[in-house]
Amino acid sequence: MRVVVVRTGEVDGVMPKRGIRVITGEVKGLRLRTPPRGAARPTSDLVRSAIFSMLESMGVPFDRVVDLYAGTGALGIEALSRGAGEADFVERDARMAAVIRENLKAAGFVERTHVYAGGVARAAAFLTGPYNVVFMDPPYADARRDEVIGQVLKSGLVGPRTAVVVEHAHRRPLPEAMDGFSAVRQRRYGATAITIYRKEDVE
């Protein structure tokens, strides 16, 4: 596969950010386009690396993933680079959805993906699951965060062995259990925390 690297410099008001790159796999090192500062909060390289290390230690496959609150699409693109066969991206902001499409084009992953410009609750109602991994990175201050996570856990996106990965503020911890799911991994990286949920009867 030929990788098209995004050029340095501003393109339609969107800048490649030095710290946002694909960590490993098929398109290792690819710089991802990001919006101007403050328009989104991309998951850092450190946190993304930690997420995938945890998933790999749990033996979770990346065959099919969905990236909710996708932002730049960094988590889903990282999964694709590591061998995911299919990925869906959900992002309410139309401008950010366009950024995801540009990043997928640069990576050569367009044919293996779909990008949906809309809210997570609506997407959970119409997307066909289950996925191996559900990534969620809701706004840290979102008052409806736990409610939406609960909707996702009860939706068709999640199967018996799905891993649901939630990035959240360390100062706003998530429950140890939600709707028949247990927090099987929890890690902190500065102000950011990661919680991974799986069904309580899955080892």
C-alpha positions as CSV (number, residue, x, y, z in Angstrom):
1,M,0.0,0.0,0.0
2,R,1.3,3.5,-0.9
3,V,1.1,5.9,2.1
4,V,0.4,9.5,1.3
5,V,2.0,11.7,3.9
6,V,0.2,14.9,4.8
7,R,2.4,17.9,4.1
8,T,3.6,20.2,6.8
9,G,1.6,23.4,6.9
10,E,-2.0,24.6,7.1
11,V,-4.6,23.0,4.9
12,D,-8.1,24.5,5.1
13,G,-7.4,25.8,8.5
14,V,-6.4,22.4,9.8
15,M,-2.8,21.7,11.0
16,P,-0.8,18.5,11.3
17,K,0.2,18.4,15.0
18,R,3.7,17.2,15.7
19,G,2.6,15.0,18.6
20,I,-0.2,13.2,16.8
21,R,1.1,10.3,14.7
22,V,0.4,6.6,14.2
23,I,2.5,4.8,16.7
24,T,3.1,1.4,15.0
25,G,1.9,-1.0,12.3
26,E,1.1,-0.5,8.6
27,V,1.3,3.3,8.5
28,K,3.7,3.8,11.5
29,G,4.8,7.4,11.8
30,L,2.0,8.9,9.7
31,R,1.2,12.5,10.9
32,L,-2.5,13.1,11.4
33,R,-4.3,16.3,10.6
34,T,-5.8,18.0,13.6
35,P,-8.0,21.1,14.0
36,P,-6.7,24.4,15.5
37,R,-5.9,24.3,19.2
38,G,-9.0,24.0,21.4
39,A,-11.3,22.6,18.7
40,A,-10.6,19.0,19.8
41,R,-8.6,17.1,22.4
42,P,-6.8,14.3,20.5
43,T,-5.6,11.3,22.5
44,S,-1.9,11.6,23.1
45,D,0.6,9.1,21.8
46,L,1.4,8.0,25.3
47,V,-2.3,7.2,26.1
48,R,-2.9,5.5,22.8
49,S,0.1,3.3,23.3
50,A,-1.1,2.4,26.8
51,I,-4.6,1.6,25.5
52,F,-3.3,-0.8,22.9
53,S,-0.9,-2.4,25.3
54,M,-3.7,-3.1,27.7
55,L,-5.9,-4.5,24.9
56,E,-3.1,-6.7,23.6
57,S,-2.4,-8.0,27.2
58,M,-6.1,-9.0,27.4
59,G,-6.0,-10.8,24.1
60,V,-8.6,-8.6,22.5
61,P,-8.6,-8.8,18.7
62,F,-8.9,-5.7,16.5
63,D,-11.0,-7.3,13.7
64,R,-13.7,-4.7,13.8
65,V,-13.7,-1.5,15.9
66,V,-15.8,1.6,16.3
67,D,-14.4,5.0,17.4
68,L,-17.0,7.1,19.1
69,Y,-16.4,10.8,19.7
70,A,-13.7,10.1,17.2
71,G,-12.2,13.6,16.9
72,T,-9.2,13.2,14.5
73,G,-9.9,9.4,14.3
74,A,-6.5,8.6,15.9
75,L,-7.7,5.6,17.9
76,G,-9.5,3.9,15.0
77,I,-6.7,4.7,12.6
78,E,-4.2,3.2,15.1
79,A,-6.3,0.0,15.2
80,L,-6.4,-0.2,11.4
81,S,-2.6,0.3,11.3
82,R,-2.3,-2.6,13.8
83,G,-4.4,-4.9,11.6
84,A,-8.1,-4.1,12.1
85,G,-10.1,-5.2,9.1
86,E,-12.9,-2.7,9.5
87,A,-13.5,0.5,11.5
88,D,-16.4,2.9,11.9
89,F,-16.0,6.5,13.1
90,V,-18.7,8.6,14.8
91,E,-18.2,12.3,15.2
92,R,-20.9,15.0,15.7
93,D,-18.8,17.9,14.5
94,A,-19.0,18.0,10.6
95,R,-15.6,19.7,10.4
96,M,-14.0,17.0,12.5
97,A,-15.7,14.3,10.4
98,A,-14.0,15.9,7.4
99,V,-10.6,15.8,9.2
100,I,-11.1,12.0,9.8
101,R,-11.9,11.4,6.2
102,E,-8.7,13.3,5.2
103,N,-6.6,11.2,7.7
104,L,-8.1,8.0,6.4
105,K,-7.3,9.0,2.8
106,A,-3.7,9.8,3.8
107,A,-3.4,6.4,5.4
108,G,-5.0,4.5,2.5
109,F,-7.8,3.1,4.8
110,V,-10.9,4.6,3.1
111,E,-12.2,1.3,1.7
112,R,-12.1,-0.3,5.2
113,T,-14.0,2.4,7.0
114,H,-17.1,4.5,7.3
115,V,-17.4,7.9,8.9
116,Y,-20.7,9.1,10.4
117,A,-21.3,12.7,11.2
118,G,-23.7,12.5,14.1
119,G,-24.2,12.0,17.8
120,V,-23.2,8.8,19.7
121,A,-26.6,8.0,21.0
122,R,-28.1,8.0,17.5
123,A,-25.2,6.0,16.1
124,A,-25.6,3.4,18.8
125,A,-29.2,2.9,17.6
126,F,-28.4,2.3,13.9
127,L,-24.9,0.9,13.6
128,T,-24.7,-2.9,13.3
129,G,-22.5,-4.6,15.8
130,P,-21.0,-6.2,17.7
131,Y,-17.5,-4.8,17.5
132,N,-14.4,-6.3,19.1
133,V,-13.5,-2.9,20.5
134,V,-15.6,0.3,21.2
135,F,-13.5,3.4,21.8
136,M,-15.2,6.3,23.6
137,D,-13.6,9.7,24.3
138,P,-16.5,11.9,25.4
139,P,-15.9,15.5,26.4
140,Y,-14.4,15.5,29.9
141,A,-17.1,17.9,31.3
142,D,-20.1,16.2,29.6
143,A,-22.8,15.9,32.2
144,R,-24.4,13.1,30.3
145,R,-21.3,11.0,30.1
146,D,-22.4,8.1,32.2
147,E,-25.8,8.0,30.7
148,V,-24.4,7.8,27.2
149,I,-21.9,5.1,28.2
150,G,-24.8,3.1,29.7
151,Q,-26.7,3.4,26.4
152,V,-23.7,2.1,24.5
153,L,-23.2,-0.8,26.8
154,K,-26.8,-1.8,26.3
155,S,-26.7,-1.3,22.5
156,G,-26.0,-3.7,19.7
157,L,-22.5,-2.3,19.3
158,V,-21.4,-4.5,22.2
159,G,-21.2,-8.2,22.2
160,P,-20.3,-10.8,24.8
161,R,-16.6,-10.3,24.5
162,T,-16.4,-6.6,23.4
163,A,-13.9,-4.4,25.2
164,V,-15.3,-0.9,25.8
165,V,-12.5,1.6,26.2
166,V,-13.4,4.9,27.8
167,E,-11.0,7.9,28.1
168,H,-12.0,10.3,30.8
169,A,-10.8,12.9,33.3
170,H,-9.0,11.4,36.3
171,R,-11.0,13.7,38.5
172,R,-14.2,12.2,37.2
173,P,-13.8,8.5,37.8
174,L,-16.1,6.0,36.3
175,P,-18.0,3.3,38.3
176,E,-16.4,-0.1,38.9
177,A,-19.4,-1.7,37.3
178,M,-22.1,-0.5,34.9
179,D,-25.1,-2.5,33.4
180,G,-23.5,-5.9,33.8
181,F,-20.0,-4.8,32.8
182,S,-17.0,-4.6,35.1
183,A,-14.0,-2.2,34.9
184,V,-11.3,-4.8,34.1
185,R,-8.5,-2.3,33.6
186,Q,-8.0,1.2,34.9
187,R,-5.0,3.4,34.4
188,R,-4.1,7.0,35.0
189,Y,-1.8,9.2,32.9
190,G,-1.6,12.7,34.4
191,A,-5.1,14.3,34.1
192,T,-6.3,11.5,31.9
193,A,-7.7,8.1,32.9
194,I,-8.5,5.0,30.9
195,T,-11.2,2.5,32.0
196,I,-11.9,-0.7,30.0
197,Y,-15.2,-2.4,30.5
198,R,-16.1,-6.0,29.7
199,K,-19.1,-8.2,30.6
200,E,-18.8,-9.5,34.1
201,D,-18.8,-13.2,33.0
202,V,-15.9,-12.7,30.6
203,E,-12.5,-13.6,32.0
